[in-house]
Amino acid sequence: MLQHLYEIKYNRLFIDHINQSNKYKFLDTLGIGSFGVAYLLQHKLTNKKYVLKRLRAKHKNKASTKYNFQQEIAFLQKEMHPNLPTVKEEGFVKGLPFYMMDFIEGHTFEHLIFNKGQTFSVHESLTLVKQLFEIVLTIHDHGIVHRDLRIPNILLHHNKLYVIDFGLACYMKESTNIDTIKNPKKAENYIIDLYYIGHFLLYLLYSNYTPHDKKERCWQEELQLPLYIQHYIERLLLIKRAFPDTRTAYEALPL
Ligand SMILES: Nc1ncnc2c1ncn2[C@@H]1O[C@H](COP(=O)(O)OP(=O)(O)OP(=O)(O)O)[C@@H](O)[C@H]1O
């Protein structure tokens, strides 16, 4: 209960901070995640939209979470790729850190698939994955892994793909032996991003799938993909021999 009130207090403080800035006005709350809260704002003169992301009040005194939040800002400030948001400002409101970034118009793939019912053919899906790879390759070239390439964190606008939310990103650990990775979702090297790219591809391909009977089968049976595409996804998901690096996986894309 106290935590809830604390959150409400900071919510009010941030909305007041935005509205009193003379530059921006508050438009909406975009999302409340486990670590952050994202607000949509608009520049009063240019009408351009921005996102202000702040740490959740409950993490105000947690050193590791605060460190991760600062690291998230630092990663975005590297401006690694034009299809990542650019940080405009950063600061604190009553001890709680925030940063402001460009608002990416368009929709997340979660919204496109589950709310709008958009479908993607095999060719369209692979073309989108190619775009995602091009962003991920650049991030990996900077020695960073995103670690959260899920459909709510990937957006589409005018057929261009964008990646947000570096909240779980970290510097790549090079020395891990790929064969000993037990849980790819916890990895701190390229494997975790390849694993999520494999899942992203499955979400796109499933958008076109209509079940024929009530029995649930494995994706290989349900999707009935050409074998070379199935094998490719199995390698991304570590069901088959892992790709030795991101570029090899990108170059092997069956497109
Ligand atoms: N730059 C942006 N452009 C457009 N929409 C954004 C942007 N950043 C965030 N959003 C939207 O706001 C929502 C919440 O943002 P974000 O994913 O960064 O934080 P979160 O997932 O709520 O928090 P956490 O970091 O704790 O997981 C996202 O689902 C996305 O729809």
The ligand as a MOL file (V3000), in Angstrom:
LIG
                    3D

  0  0  0     0  0            999 V3000
M  V30 BEGIN CTAB
M  V30 COUNTS 31 33 0 0 0
M  V30 BEGIN ATOM
M  V30 1 N 11.1000 5.5660 -27.7660 0
M  V30 2 C 9.8670 5.0700 -27.7580 0
M  V30 3 N 9.0360 5.2970 -28.7870 0
M  V30 4 C 7.7890 4.8050 -28.7760 0
M  V30 5 N 7.2620 4.0880 -27.7850 0
M  V30 6 C 8.0330 3.8370 -26.7270 0
M  V30 7 C 9.3750 4.3070 -26.6600 0
M  V30 8 N 9.9150 3.8860 -25.4970 0
M  V30 9 C 8.9580 3.2050 -24.8620 0
M  V30 10 N 7.8210 3.1620 -25.5980 0
M  V30 11 C 6.5430 2.5310 -25.2370 0
M  V30 12 O 6.3970 2.5720 -23.8290 0
M  V30 13 C 6.2330 1.2680 -23.3060 0
M  V30 14 C 7.0970 1.1210 -22.0590 0
M  V30 15 O 8.4510 1.4010 -22.3280 0
M  V30 16 P 9.6800 0.4260 -22.0490 0
M  V30 17 O 9.4750 -0.8600 -22.8040 0
M  V30 18 O 10.9410 1.1210 -22.3200 0
M  V30 19 O 9.5880 0.1970 -20.5400 0
M  V30 20 P 8.9020 -0.9890 -19.7700 0
M  V30 21 O 8.9960 -2.2490 -20.5430 0
M  V30 22 O 7.5410 -0.5300 -19.3790 0
M  V30 23 O 9.7490 -0.9840 -18.5280 0
M  V30 24 P 10.9350 -1.9310 -18.1460 0
M  V30 25 O 12.1550 -1.2590 -18.6610 0
M  V30 26 O 10.7710 -1.9660 -16.6920 0
M  V30 27 O 10.7070 -3.2910 -18.7710 0
M  V30 28 C 6.6720 0.3010 -24.4000 0
M  V30 29 O 5.8880 -0.8420 -24.4370 0
M  V30 30 C 6.4960 1.0950 -25.6770 0
M  V30 31 O 5.2230 0.8280 -26.2350 0
M  V30 END ATOM
M  V30 BEGIN BOND
M  V30 1 1 1 2
M  V30 2 1 2 3
M  V30 3 2 2 7
M  V30 4 2 3 4
M  V30 5 1 4 5
M  V30 6 2 5 6
M  V30 7 1 6 7
M  V30 8 1 6 10
M  V30 9 1 7 8
M  V30 10 2 8 9
M  V30 11 1 9 10
M  V30 12 1 10 11
M  V30 13 1 11 12
M  V30 14 1 11 30
M  V30 15 1 12 13
M  V30 16 1 13 14
M  V30 17 1 13 28
M  V30 18 1 14 15
M  V30 19 1 15 16
M  V30 20 2 16 17
M  V30 21 1 16 18
M  V30 22 1 16 19
M  V30 23 1 19 20
M  V30 24 2 20 21
M  V30 25 1 20 22
M  V30 26 1 20 23
M  V30 27 1 23 24
M  V30 28 2 24 25
M  V30 29 1 24 26
M  V30 30 1 24 27
M  V30 31 1 28 29
M  V30 32 1 28 30
M  V30 33 1 30 31
M  V30 END BOND
M  V30 END CTAB
M  END
